[in-house]
Amino acid sequence: MLKKVIFYRTGMGRSPIDEFLNTLSSKQAQKVAWVLNLVEELDIVPSQYFQKMPNTEDLWEVRVRTGSNIFRFLGFFDGTKLVVLSHAF
């Protein structure tokens, strides 16, 4: 079974990830979608795109480089196959 990426939602239904994605250009959003698809589809995702944050118990980072920008999405595993992204910058 492959991994599944979801976006955290607050009790009021707010999604910080959706809000961040809405600030991106269409080309930037396409690159983010491509990288998130890699995270879901590949058994071993290259560390330039997905890696455990050093000195943390279980905080993971999805990194998307587009042009001179690097977007970072932070999240955690819920079980072994579900990646919950909670913050982006």
PDB file of N, CA, C and O in Angstrom:
ATOM      1  N   MET A   1       0.837  -1.191   0.000  1.00  0.00           N
ATOM      2  CA  MET A   1       0.000   0.000   0.000  1.00  0.00           C
ATOM      3  C   MET A   1       0.877   1.248   0.000  1.00  0.00           C
ATOM      4  O   MET A   1       1.861   1.332   0.735  1.00  0.00           O
ATOM      5  N   LEU A   2       0.512   2.196  -0.821  1.00  0.00           N
ATOM      6  CA  LEU A   2       1.268   3.434  -0.917  1.00  0.00           C
ATOM      7  C   LEU A   2       0.873   4.392   0.191  1.00  0.00           C
ATOM      8  O   LEU A   2      -0.117   4.181   0.892  1.00  0.00           O
ATOM      9  N   LYS A   3       1.666   5.457   0.339  1.00  0.00           N
ATOM     10  CA  LYS A   3       1.345   6.477   1.332  1.00  0.00           C
ATOM     11  C   LYS A   3       0.218   7.368   0.813  1.00  0.00           C
ATOM     12  O   LYS A   3       0.005   7.482  -0.394  1.00  0.00           O
ATOM     13  N   LYS A   4      -0.485   7.984   1.728  1.00  0.00           N
ATOM     14  CA  LYS A   4      -1.514   8.949   1.378  1.00  0.00           C
ATOM     15  C   LYS A   4      -1.208  10.240   2.116  1.00  0.00           C
ATOM     16  O   LYS A   4      -0.949  10.228   3.319  1.00  0.00           O
ATOM     17  N   VAL A   5      -1.239  11.367   1.388  1.00  0.00           N
ATOM     18  CA  VAL A   5      -0.983  12.680   1.981  1.00  0.00           C
ATOM     19  C   VAL A   5      -2.322  13.388   2.158  1.00  0.00           C
ATOM     20  O   VAL A   5      -3.109  13.493   1.217  1.00  0.00           O
ATOM     21  N   ILE A   6      -2.570  13.870   3.367  1.00  0.00           N
ATOM     22  CA  ILE A   6      -3.762  14.684   3.620  1.00  0.00           C
ATOM     23  C   ILE A   6      -3.335  15.973   4.306  1.00  0.00           C
ATOM     24  O   ILE A   6      -2.225  16.072   4.828  1.00  0.00           O
ATOM     25  N   PHE A   7      -4.227  16.961   4.298  1.00  0.00           N
ATOM     26  CA  PHE A   7      -3.946  18.241   4.934  1.00  0.00           C
ATOM     27  C   PHE A   7      -4.720  18.319   6.238  1.00  0.00           C
ATOM     28  O   PHE A   7      -5.916  18.030   6.282  1.00  0.00           O
ATOM     29  N   TYR A   8      -4.031  18.710   7.292  1.00  0.00           N
ATOM     30  CA  TYR A   8      -4.654  18.896   8.599  1.00  0.00           C
ATOM     31  C   TYR A   8      -5.741  19.967   8.501  1.00  0.00           C
ATOM     32  O   TYR A   8      -5.579  20.969   7.804  1.00  0.00           O
ATOM     33  N   ARG A   9      -6.841  19.744   9.204  1.00  0.00           N
ATOM     34  CA  ARG A   9      -7.917  20.733   9.307  1.00  0.00           C
ATOM     35  C   ARG A   9      -8.199  20.987  10.776  1.00  0.00           C
ATOM     36  O   ARG A   9      -8.215  20.059  11.586  1.00  0.00           O
ATOM     37  N   THR A  10      -8.422  22.255  11.116  1.00  0.00           N
ATOM     38  CA  THR A  10      -8.768  22.604  12.492  1.00  0.00           C
ATOM     39  C   THR A  10     -10.206  22.168  12.763  1.00  0.00           C
ATOM     40  O   THR A  10     -10.915  21.752  11.847  1.00  0.00           O
ATOM     41  N   GLY A  11     -10.632  22.264  14.010  1.00  0.00           N
ATOM     42  CA  GLY A  11     -12.004  21.937  14.372  1.00  0.00           C
ATOM     43  C   GLY A  11     -13.022  22.795  13.637  1.00  0.00           C
ATOM     44  O   GLY A  11     -14.167  22.386  13.441  1.00  0.00           O
ATOM     45  N   MET A  12     -12.596  23.992  13.230  1.00  0.00           N
ATOM     46  CA  MET A  12     -13.478  24.899  12.483  1.00  0.00           C
ATOM     47  C   MET A  12     -13.393  24.663  10.974  1.00  0.00           C
ATOM     48  O   MET A  12     -14.042  25.361  10.195  1.00  0.00           O
ATOM     49  N   GLY A  13     -12.582  23.666  10.561  1.00  0.00           N
ATOM     50  CA  GLY A  13     -12.477  23.329   9.143  1.00  0.00           C
ATOM     51  C   GLY A  13     -11.408  24.082   8.374  1.00  0.00           C
ATOM     52  O   GLY A  13     -11.287  23.911   7.161  1.00  0.00           O
ATOM     53  N   ARG A  14     -10.634  24.909   9.050  1.00  0.00           N
ATOM     54  CA  ARG A  14      -9.577  25.686   8.404  1.00  0.00           C
ATOM     55  C   ARG A  14      -8.382  24.777   8.084  1.00  0.00           C
ATOM     56  O   ARG A  14      -8.018  23.921   8.889  1.00  0.00           O
ATOM     57  N   SER A  15      -7.777  24.968   6.905  1.00  0.00           N
ATOM     58  CA  SER A  15      -6.600  24.196   6.515  1.00  0.00           C
ATOM     59  C   SER A  15      -5.444  25.144   6.200  1.00  0.00           C
ATOM     60  O   SER A  15      -5.461  25.811   5.166  1.00  0.00           O
ATOM     61  N   PRO A  16      -4.437  25.212   7.079  1.00  0.00           N
ATOM     62  CA  PRO A  16      -3.287  26.072   6.797  1.00  0.00           C
ATOM     63  C   PRO A  16      -2.593  25.727   5.477  1.00  0.00           C
ATOM     64  O   PRO A  16      -2.062  26.615   4.810  1.00  0.00           O
ATOM     65  N   ILE A  17      -2.593  24.464   5.099  1.00  0.00           N
ATOM     66  CA  ILE A  17      -1.952  24.062   3.840  1.00  0.00           C
ATOM     67  C   ILE A  17      -2.745  24.603   2.652  1.00  0.00           C
ATOM     68  O   ILE A  17      -2.162  25.180   1.734  1.00  0.00           O
ATOM     69  N   ASP A  18      -4.069  24.425   2.658  1.00  0.00           N
ATOM     70  CA  ASP A  18      -4.894  24.974   1.571  1.00  0.00           C
ATOM     71  C   ASP A  18      -4.707  26.483   1.464  1.00  0.00           C
ATOM     72  O   ASP A  18      -4.584  27.024   0.365  1.00  0.00           O
ATOM     73  N   GLU A  19      -4.686  27.157   2.606  1.00  0.00           N
ATOM     74  CA  GLU A  19      -4.520  28.610   2.602  1.00  0.00           C
ATOM     75  C   GLU A  19      -3.175  28.995   1.990  1.00  0.00           C
ATOM     76  O   GLU A  19      -3.098  29.962   1.232  1.00  0.00           O
ATOM     77  N   PHE A  20      -2.112  28.250   2.308  1.00  0.00           N
ATOM     78  CA  PHE A  20      -0.798  28.528   1.731  1.00  0.00           C
ATOM     79  C   PHE A  20      -0.814  28.265   0.224  1.00  0.00           C
ATOM     80  O   PHE A  20      -0.311  29.077  -0.552  1.00  0.00           O
ATOM     81  N   LEU A  21      -1.386  27.142  -0.188  1.00  0.00           N
ATOM     82  CA  LEU A  21      -1.414  26.802  -1.610  1.00  0.00           C
ATOM     83  C   LEU A  21      -2.154  27.862  -2.425  1.00  0.00           C
ATOM     84  O   LEU A  21      -1.809  28.112  -3.580  1.00  0.00           O
ATOM     85  N   ASN A  22      -3.164  28.479  -1.829  1.00  0.00           N
ATOM     86  CA  ASN A  22      -3.922  29.515  -2.532  1.00  0.00           C
ATOM     87  C   ASN A  22      -3.097  30.766  -2.809  1.00  0.00           C
ATOM     88  O   ASN A  22      -3.497  31.596  -3.625  1.00  0.00           O
ATOM     89  N   THR A  23      -1.944  30.917  -2.140  1.00  0.00           N
ATOM     90  CA  THR A  23      -1.086  32.086  -2.373  1.00  0.00           C
ATOM     91  C   THR A  23      -0.079  31.838  -3.495  1.00  0.00           C
ATOM     92  O   THR A  23       0.603  32.769  -3.923  1.00  0.00           O
ATOM     93  N   LEU A  24       0.025  30.605  -3.974  1.00  0.00           N
ATOM     94  CA  LEU A  24       1.031  30.251  -4.986  1.00  0.00           C
ATOM     95  C   LEU A  24       0.520  30.502  -6.396  1.00  0.00           C
ATOM     96  O   LEU A  24      -0.685  30.521  -6.646  1.00  0.00           O
ATOM     97  N   SER A  25       1.462  30.694  -7.310  1.00  0.00           N
ATOM     98  CA  SER A  25       1.101  30.786  -8.724  1.00  0.00           C
ATOM     99  C   SER A  25       0.699  29.394  -9.201  1.00  0.00           C
ATOM    100  O   SER A  25       0.962  28.397  -8.529  1.00  0.00           O
ATOM    101  N   SER A  26       0.073  29.337 -10.343  1.00  0.00           N
ATOM    102  CA  SER A  26      -0.358  28.047 -10.890  1.00  0.00           C
ATOM    103  C   SER A  26       0.837  27.135 -11.141  1.00  0.00           C
ATOM    104  O   SER A  26       0.757  25.935 -10.879  1.00  0.00           O
ATOM    105  N   LYS A  27       1.944  27.680 -11.643  1.00  0.00           N
ATOM    106  CA  LYS A  27       3.142  26.872 -11.906  1.00  0.00           C
ATOM    107  C   LYS A  27       3.721  26.340 -10.593  1.00  0.00           C
ATOM    108  O   LYS A  27       4.131  25.181 -10.524  1.00  0.00           O
ATOM    109  N   GLN A  28       3.759  27.178  -9.551  1.00  0.00           N
ATOM    110  CA  GLN A  28       4.266  26.738  -8.253  1.00  0.00           C
ATOM    111  C   GLN A  28       3.367  25.646  -7.672  1.00  0.00           C
ATOM    112  O   GLN A  28       3.861  24.652  -7.140  1.00  0.00           O
ATOM    113  N   ALA A  29       2.059  25.827  -7.773  1.00  0.00           N
ATOM    114  CA  ALA A  29       1.114  24.836  -7.247  1.00  0.00           C
ATOM    115  C   ALA A  29       1.249  23.508  -7.993  1.00  0.00           C
ATOM    116  O   ALA A  29       1.109  22.445  -7.389  1.00  0.00           O
ATOM    117  N   GLN A  30       1.518  23.557  -9.288  1.00  0.00           N
ATOM    118  CA  GLN A  30       1.715  22.323 -10.063  1.00  0.00           C
ATOM    119  C   GLN A  30       2.947  21.576  -9.567  1.00  0.00           C
ATOM    120  O   GLN A  30       2.927  20.348  -9.473  1.00  0.00           O
ATOM    121  N   LYS A  31       4.012  22.296  -9.252  1.00  0.00           N
ATOM    122  CA  LYS A  31       5.236  21.647  -8.762  1.00  0.00           C
ATOM    123  C   LYS A  31       4.975  21.021  -7.395  1.00  0.00           C
ATOM    124  O   LYS A  31       5.436  19.913  -7.120  1.00  0.00           O
ATOM    125  N   VAL A  32       4.236  21.728  -6.535  1.00  0.00           N
ATOM    126  CA  VAL A  32       3.885  21.175  -5.225  1.00  0.00           C
ATOM    127  C   VAL A  32       3.094  19.876  -5.415  1.00  0.00           C
ATOM    128  O   VAL A  32       3.379  18.874  -4.758  1.00  0.00           O
ATOM    129  N   ALA A  33       2.111  19.892  -6.302  1.00  0.00           N
ATOM    130  CA  ALA A  33       1.299  18.694  -6.564  1.00  0.00           C
ATOM    131  C   ALA A  33       2.175  17.546  -7.056  1.00  0.00           C
ATOM    132  O   ALA A  33       1.972  16.399  -6.658  1.00  0.00           O
ATOM    133  N   TRP A  34       3.144  17.845  -7.915  1.00  0.00           N
ATOM    134  CA  TRP A  34       4.043  16.823  -8.451  1.00  0.00           C
ATOM    135  C   TRP A  34       4.858  16.185  -7.321  1.00  0.00           C
ATOM    136  O   TRP A  34       4.994  14.963  -7.262  1.00  0.00           O
ATOM    137  N   VAL A  35       5.400  17.023  -6.421  1.00  0.00           N
ATOM    138  CA  VAL A  35       6.211  16.498  -5.310  1.00  0.00           C
ATOM    139  C   VAL A  35       5.334  15.698  -4.340  1.00  0.00           C
ATOM    140  O   VAL A  35       5.746  14.637  -3.872  1.00  0.00           O
ATOM    141  N   LEU A  36       4.135  16.193  -4.036  1.00  0.00           N
ATOM    142  CA  LEU A  36       3.249  15.439  -3.138  1.00  0.00           C
ATOM    143  C   LEU A  36       2.885  14.093  -3.750  1.00  0.00           C
ATOM    144  O   LEU A  36       2.729  13.107  -3.030  1.00  0.00           O
ATOM    145  N   ASN A  37       2.748  14.043  -5.064  1.00  0.00           N
ATOM    146  CA  ASN A  37       2.482  12.774  -5.740  1.00  0.00           C
ATOM    147  C   ASN A  37       3.670  11.821  -5.581  1.00  0.00           C
ATOM    148  O   ASN A  37       3.478  10.623  -5.374  1.00  0.00           O
ATOM    149  N   LEU A  38       4.898  12.347  -5.677  1.00  0.00           N
ATOM    150  CA  LEU A  38       6.082  11.512  -5.441  1.00  0.00           C
ATOM    151  C   LEU A  38       6.046  10.900  -4.045  1.00  0.00           C
ATOM    152  O   LEU A  38       6.320   9.713  -3.866  1.00  0.00           O
ATOM    153  N   VAL A  39       5.707  11.724  -3.067  1.00  0.00           N
ATOM    154  CA  VAL A  39       5.647  11.251  -1.678  1.00  0.00           C
ATOM    155  C   VAL A  39       4.641  10.108  -1.554  1.00  0.00           C
ATOM    156  O   VAL A  39       4.883   9.127  -0.851  1.00  0.00           O
ATOM    157  N   GLU A  40       3.517  10.249  -2.243  1.00  0.00           N
ATOM    158  CA  GLU A  40       2.489   9.202  -2.168  1.00  0.00           C
ATOM    159  C   GLU A  40       2.879   7.942  -2.928  1.00  0.00           C
ATOM    160  O   GLU A  40       2.604   6.834  -2.468  1.00  0.00           O
ATOM    161  N   GLU A  41       3.510   8.095  -4.079  1.00  0.00           N
ATOM    162  CA  GLU A  41       3.710   6.970  -4.985  1.00  0.00           C
ATOM    163  C   GLU A  41       4.995   6.172  -4.771  1.00  0.00           C
ATOM    164  O   GLU A  41       5.014   4.962  -5.001  1.00  0.00           O
ATOM    165  N   LEU A  42       6.060   6.830  -4.338  1.00  0.00           N
ATOM    166  CA  LEU A  42       7.345   6.142  -4.231  1.00  0.00           C
ATOM    167  C   LEU A  42       7.526   5.494  -2.861  1.00  0.00           C
ATOM    168  O   LEU A  42       7.208   6.093  -1.834  1.00  0.00           O
ATOM    169  N   ASP A  43       8.041   4.261  -2.858  1.00  0.00           N
ATOM    170  CA  ASP A  43       8.361   3.598  -1.595  1.00  0.00           C
ATOM    171  C   ASP A  43       9.483   4.346  -0.886  1.00  0.00           C
ATOM    172  O   ASP A  43       9.429   4.566   0.324  1.00  0.00           O
ATOM    173  N   ILE A  44      10.497   4.733  -1.651  1.00  0.00           N
ATOM    174  CA  ILE A  44      11.620   5.492  -1.102  1.00  0.00           C
ATOM    175  C   ILE A  44      11.678   6.816  -1.843  1.00  0.00           C
ATOM    176  O   ILE A  44      12.036   6.871  -3.020  1.00  0.00           O
ATOM    177  N   VAL A  45      11.321   7.878  -1.140  1.00  0.00           N
ATOM    178  CA  VAL A  45      11.277   9.212  -1.741  1.00  0.00           C
ATOM    179  C   VAL A  45      12.652   9.854  -1.570  1.00  0.00           C
ATOM    180  O   VAL A  45      13.195   9.844  -0.466  1.00  0.00           O
ATOM    181  N   PRO A  46      13.234  10.421  -2.652  1.00  0.00           N
ATOM    182  CA  PRO A  46      14.534  11.089  -2.503  1.00  0.00           C
ATOM    183  C   PRO A  46      14.489  12.145  -1.392  1.00  0.00           C
ATOM    184  O   PRO A  46      13.502  12.867  -1.248  1.00  0.00           O
ATOM    185  N   SER A  47      15.565  12.222  -0.615  1.00  0.00           N
ATOM    186  CA  SER A  47      15.584  13.107   0.552  1.00  0.00           C
ATOM    187  C   SER A  47      15.504  14.583   0.167  1.00  0.00           C
ATOM    188  O   SER A  47      15.201  15.417   1.020  1.00  0.00           O
ATOM    189  N   GLN A  48      15.764  14.924  -1.076  1.00  0.00           N
ATOM    190  CA  GLN A  48      15.606  16.336  -1.481  1.00  0.00           C
ATOM    191  C   GLN A  48      14.137  16.742  -1.465  1.00  0.00           C
ATOM    192  O   GLN A  48      13.829  17.934  -1.459  1.00  0.00           O
ATOM    193  N   TYR A  49      13.224  15.767  -1.457  1.00  0.00           N
ATOM    194  CA  TYR A  49      11.790  16.045  -1.449  1.00  0.00           C
ATOM    195  C   TYR A  49      11.109  15.723  -0.122  1.00  0.00           C
ATOM    196  O   TYR A  49      10.146  16.391   0.254  1.00  0.00           O
ATOM    197  N   PHE A  50      11.596  14.707   0.594  1.00  0.00           N
ATOM    198  CA  PHE A  50      10.887  14.223   1.778  1.00  0.00           C
ATOM    199  C   PHE A  50      11.881  13.624   2.745  1.00  0.00           C
ATOM    200  O   PHE A  50      12.595  12.679   2.413  1.00  0.00           O
ATOM    201  N   GLN A  51      11.926  14.182   3.955  1.00  0.00           N
ATOM    202  CA  GLN A  51      12.839  13.623   4.947  1.00  0.00           C
ATOM    203  C   GLN A  51      12.381  13.952   6.362  1.00  0.00           C
ATOM    204  O   GLN A  51      11.649  14.912   6.601  1.00  0.00           O
ATOM    205  N   LYS A  52      12.840  13.117   7.286  1.00  0.00           N
ATOM    206  CA  LYS A  52      12.568  13.347   8.707  1.00  0.00           C
ATOM    207  C   LYS A  52      13.420  14.522   9.152  1.00  0.00           C
ATOM    208  O   LYS A  52      14.596  14.620   8.801  1.00  0.00           O
ATOM    209  N   MET A  53      12.817  15.412   9.925  1.00  0.00           N
ATOM    210  CA  MET A  53      13.554  16.573  10.423  1.00  0.00           C
ATOM    211  C   MET A  53      14.544  16.112  11.489  1.00  0.00           C
ATOM    212  O   MET A  53      14.181  15.343  12.380  1.00  0.00           O
ATOM    213  N   PRO A  54      15.794  16.579  11.404  1.00  0.00           N
ATOM    214  CA  PRO A  54      16.787  16.179  12.406  1.00  0.00           C
ATOM    215  C   PRO A  54      16.373  16.626  13.809  1.00  0.00           C
ATOM    216  O   PRO A  54      15.732  17.662  13.982  1.00  0.00           O
ATOM    217  N   ASN A  55      16.746  15.839  14.784  1.00  0.00           N
ATOM    218  CA  ASN A  55      16.519  16.152  16.203  1.00  0.00           C
ATOM    219  C   ASN A  55      15.035  16.279  16.563  1.00  0.00           C
ATOM    220  O   ASN A  55      14.682  17.002  17.495  1.00  0.00           O
ATOM    221  N   THR A  56      14.167  15.580  15.827  1.00  0.00           N
ATOM    222  CA  THR A  56      12.748  15.537  16.178  1.00  0.00           C
ATOM    223  C   THR A  56      12.350  14.081  16.322  1.00  0.00           C
ATOM    224  O   THR A  56      13.009  13.188  15.790  1.00  0.00           O
ATOM    225  N   GLU A  57      11.264  13.849  17.047  1.00  0.00           N
ATOM    226  CA  GLU A  57      10.789  12.472  17.213  1.00  0.00           C
ATOM    227  C   GLU A  57      10.088  11.968  15.965  1.00  0.00           C
ATOM    228  O   GLU A  57      10.342  10.847  15.523  1.00  0.00           O
ATOM    229  N   ASP A  58       9.209  12.780  15.390  1.00  0.00           N
ATOM    230  CA  ASP A  58       8.470  12.296  14.227  1.00  0.00           C
ATOM    231  C   ASP A  58       7.926  13.452  13.387  1.00  0.00           C
ATOM    232  O   ASP A  58       6.777  13.415  12.949  1.00  0.00           O
ATOM    233  N   LEU A  59       8.745  14.471  13.164  1.00  0.00           N
ATOM    234  CA  LEU A  59       8.357  15.592  12.317  1.00  0.00           C
ATOM    235  C   LEU A  59       9.034  15.414  10.958  1.00  0.00           C
ATOM    236  O   LEU A  59      10.247  15.224  10.872  1.00  0.00           O
ATOM    237  N   TRP A  60       8.229  15.478   9.907  1.00  0.00           N
ATOM    238  CA  TRP A  60       8.727  15.264   8.552  1.00  0.00           C
ATOM    239  C   TRP A  60       8.555  16.534   7.743  1.00  0.00           C
ATOM    240  O   TRP A  60       7.687  17.360   8.027  1.00  0.00           O
ATOM    241  N   GLU A  61       9.400  16.676   6.725  1.00  0.00           N
ATOM    242  CA  GLU A  61       9.359  17.844   5.859  1.00  0.00           C
ATOM    243  C   GLU A  61       9.244  17.411   4.398  1.00  0.00           C
ATOM    244  O   GLU A  61       9.982  16.544   3.930  1.00  0.00           O
ATOM    245  N   VAL A  62       8.301  18.035   3.688  1.00  0.00           N
ATOM    246  CA  VAL A  62       8.238  17.926   2.234  1.00  0.00           C
ATOM    247  C   VAL A  62       8.827  19.230   1.721  1.00  0.00           C
ATOM    248  O   VAL A  62       8.387  20.311   2.115  1.00  0.00           O
ATOM    249  N   ARG A  63       9.815  19.134   0.849  1.00  0.00           N
ATOM    250  CA  ARG A  63      10.493  20.330   0.337  1.00  0.00           C
ATOM    251  C   ARG A  63      10.260  20.421  -1.168  1.00  0.00           C
ATOM    252  O   ARG A  63      10.479  19.461  -1.907  1.00  0.00           O
ATOM    253  N   VAL A  64       9.811  21.596  -1.604  1.00  0.00           N
ATOM    254  CA  VAL A  64       9.525  21.821  -3.022  1.00  0.00           C
ATOM    255  C   VAL A  64      10.339  23.029  -3.483  1.00  0.00           C
ATOM    256  O   VAL A  64      10.168  24.138  -2.977  1.00  0.00           O
ATOM    257  N   ARG A  65      11.222  22.797  -4.445  1.00  0.00           N
ATOM    258  CA  ARG A  65      12.036  23.885  -5.006  1.00  0.00           C
ATOM    259  C   ARG A  65      11.448  24.251  -6.368  1.00  0.00           C
ATOM    260  O   ARG A  65      11.307  23.398  -7.244  1.00  0.00           O
ATOM    261  N   THR A  66      11.112  25.514  -6.530  1.00  0.00           N
ATOM    262  CA  THR A  66      10.628  25.996  -7.814  1.00  0.00           C
ATOM    263  C   THR A  66      11.233  27.368  -8.065  1.00  0.00           C
ATOM    264  O   THR A  66      10.991  28.310  -7.310  1.00  0.00           O
ATOM    265  N   GLY A  67      12.017  27.474  -9.123  1.00  0.00           N
ATOM    266  CA  GLY A  67      12.752  28.708  -9.365  1.00  0.00           C
ATOM    267  C   GLY A  67      13.698  28.972  -8.207  1.00  0.00           C
ATOM    268  O   GLY A  67      14.438  28.081  -7.789  1.00  0.00           O
ATOM    269  N   SER A  68      13.679  30.189  -7.690  1.00  0.00           N
ATOM    270  CA  SER A  68      14.557  30.528  -6.562  1.00  0.00           C
ATOM    271  C   SER A  68      13.856  30.317  -5.221  1.00  0.00           C
ATOM    272  O   SER A  68      14.412  30.656  -4.176  1.00  0.00           O
ATOM    273  N   ASN A  69      12.648  29.763  -5.237  1.00  0.00           N
ATOM    274  CA  ASN A  69      11.879  29.542  -4.011  1.00  0.00           C
ATOM    275  C   ASN A  69      12.008  28.106  -3.530  1.00  0.00           C
ATOM    276  O   ASN A  69      12.125  27.173  -4.325  1.00  0.00           O
ATOM    277  N   ILE A  70      11.984  27.949  -2.223  1.00  0.00           N
ATOM    278  CA  ILE A  70      11.867  26.617  -1.617  1.00  0.00           C
ATOM    279  C   ILE A  70      10.680  26.686  -0.660  1.00  0.00           C
ATOM    280  O   ILE A  70      10.668  27.470   0.289  1.00  0.00           O
ATOM    281  N   PHE A  71       9.689  25.851  -0.932  1.00  0.00           N
ATOM    282  CA  PHE A  71       8.510  25.782  -0.069  1.00  0.00           C
ATOM    283  C   PHE A  71       8.667  24.559   0.816  1.00  0.00           C
ATOM    284  O   PHE A  71       9.094  23.498   0.363  1.00  0.00           O
ATOM    285  N   ARG A  72       8.318  24.720   2.077  1.00  0.00           N
ATOM    286  CA  ARG A  72       8.446  23.617   3.038  1.00  0.00           C
ATOM    287  C   ARG A  72       7.088  23.333   3.660  1.00  0.00           C
ATOM    288  O   ARG A  72       6.363  24.239   4.070  1.00  0.00           O
ATOM    289  N   PHE A  73       6.771  22.054   3.718  1.00  0.00           N
ATOM    290  CA  PHE A  73       5.518  21.581   4.304  1.00  0.00           C
ATOM    291  C   PHE A  73       5.890  20.639   5.434  1.00  0.00           C
ATOM    292  O   PHE A  73       6.615  19.667   5.223  1.00  0.00           O
ATOM    293  N   LEU A  74       5.401  20.919   6.619  1.00  0.00           N
ATOM    294  CA  LEU A  74       5.738  20.103   7.781  1.00  0.00           C
ATOM    295  C   LEU A  74       4.548  19.236   8.168  1.00  0.00           C
ATOM    296  O   LEU A  74       3.393  19.651   8.071  1.00  0.00           O
ATOM    297  N   GLY A  75       4.859  18.031   8.606  1.00  0.00           N
ATOM    298  CA  GLY A  75       3.786  17.138   8.999  1.00  0.00           C
ATOM    299  C   GLY A  75       4.316  15.931   9.745  1.00  0.00           C
ATOM    300  O   GLY A  75       5.461  15.898  10.197  1.00  0.00           O
ATOM    301  N   PHE A  76       3.447  14.941   9.859  1.00  0.00           N
ATOM    302  CA  PHE A  76       3.761  13.757  10.644  1.00  0.00           C
ATOM    303  C   PHE A  76       3.019  12.563  10.062  1.00  0.00           C
ATOM    304  O   PHE A  76       2.083  12.717   9.276  1.00  0.00           O
ATOM    305  N   PHE A  77       3.449  11.379  10.457  1.00  0.00           N
ATOM    306  CA  PHE A  77       2.759  10.151  10.056  1.00  0.00           C
ATOM    307  C   PHE A  77       1.670   9.839  11.071  1.00  0.00           C
ATOM    308  O   PHE A  77       1.876   9.971  12.278  1.00  0.00           O
ATOM    309  N   ASP A  78       0.525   9.429  10.579  1.00  0.00           N
ATOM    310  CA  ASP A  78      -0.540   8.872  11.409  1.00  0.00           C
ATOM    311  C   ASP A  78      -0.635   7.418  10.963  1.00  0.00           C
ATOM    312  O   ASP A  78      -1.258   7.118   9.944  1.00  0.00           O
ATOM    313  N   GLY A  79      -0.029   6.527  11.714  1.00  0.00           N
ATOM    314  CA  GLY A  79       0.128   5.151  11.261  1.00  0.00           C
ATOM    315  C   GLY A  79       1.372   5.083  10.384  1.00  0.00           C
ATOM    316  O   GLY A  79       2.270   5.916  10.509  1.00  0.00           O
ATOM    317  N   THR A  80       1.425   4.100   9.504  1.00  0.00           N
ATOM    318  CA  THR A  80       2.618   3.948   8.664  1.00  0.00           C
ATOM    319  C   THR A  80       2.442   4.485   7.257  1.00  0.00           C
ATOM    320  O   THR A  80       3.427   4.675   6.544  1.00  0.00           O
ATOM    321  N   LYS A  81       1.209   4.734   6.843  1.00  0.00           N
ATOM    322  CA  LYS A  81       0.977   5.104   5.451  1.00  0.00           C
ATOM    323  C   LYS A  81       0.306   6.455   5.249  1.00  0.00           C
ATOM    324  O   LYS A  81       0.177   6.899   4.108  1.00  0.00           O
ATOM    325  N   LEU A  82      -0.128   7.127   6.317  1.00  0.00           N
ATOM    326  CA  LEU A  82      -0.852   8.387   6.190  1.00  0.00           C
ATOM    327  C   LEU A  82       0.040   9.533   6.638  1.00  0.00           C
ATOM    328  O   LEU A  82       0.467   9.582   7.791  1.00  0.00           O
ATOM    329  N   VAL A  83       0.321  10.461   5.717  1.00  0.00           N
ATOM    330  CA  VAL A  83       1.127  11.633   6.030  1.00  0.00           C
ATOM    331  C   VAL A  83       0.191  12.815   6.188  1.00  0.00           C
ATOM    332  O   VAL A  83      -0.537  13.163   5.259  1.00  0.00           O
ATOM    333  N   VAL A  84       0.205  13.435   7.359  1.00  0.00           N
ATOM    334  CA  VAL A  84      -0.670  14.584   7.649  1.00  0.00           C
ATOM    335  C   VAL A  84       0.197  15.838   7.625  1.00  0.00           C
ATOM    336  O   VAL A  84       1.068  16.011   8.479  1.00  0.00           O
ATOM    337  N   LEU A  85      -0.041  16.712   6.647  1.00  0.00           N
ATOM    338  CA  LEU A  85       0.721  17.964   6.562  1.00  0.00           C
ATOM    339  C   LEU A  85      -0.053  19.038   7.320  1.00  0.00           C
ATOM    340  O   LEU A  85      -1.258  19.203   7.130  1.00  0.00           O
ATOM    341  N   SER A  86       0.661  19.769   8.183  1.00  0.00           N
ATOM    342  CA  SER A  86      -0.022  20.720   9.052  1.00  0.00           C
ATOM    343  C   SER A  86       0.390  22.172   8.854  1.00  0.00           C
ATOM    344  O   SER A  86      -0.399  23.074   9.134  1.00  0.00           O
ATOM    345  N   HIS A  87       1.609  22.420   8.377  1.00  0.00           N
ATOM    346  CA  HIS A  87       2.104  23.797   8.219  1.00  0.00           C
ATOM    347  C   HIS A  87       2.906  23.921   6.925  1.00  0.00           C
ATOM    348  O   HIS A  87       3.476  22.949   6.431  1.00  0.00           O
ATOM    349  N   ALA A  88       2.935  25.138   6.391  1.00  0.00           N
ATOM    350  CA  ALA A  88       3.718  25.412   5.192  1.00  0.00           C
ATOM    351  C   ALA A  88       4.288  26.813   5.274  1.00  0.00           C
ATOM    352  O   ALA A  88       3.688  27.715   5.858  1.00  0.00           O
ATOM    353  N   PHE A  89       5.452  26.976   4.681  1.00  0.00           N
ATOM    354  CA  PHE A  89       6.054  28.311   4.577  1.00  0.00           C
ATOM    355  C   PHE A  89       7.014  28.339   3.415  1.00  0.00           C
ATOM    356  O   PHE A  89       7.631  29.370   3.148  1.00  0.00           O
TER     357      PHE A  89
END
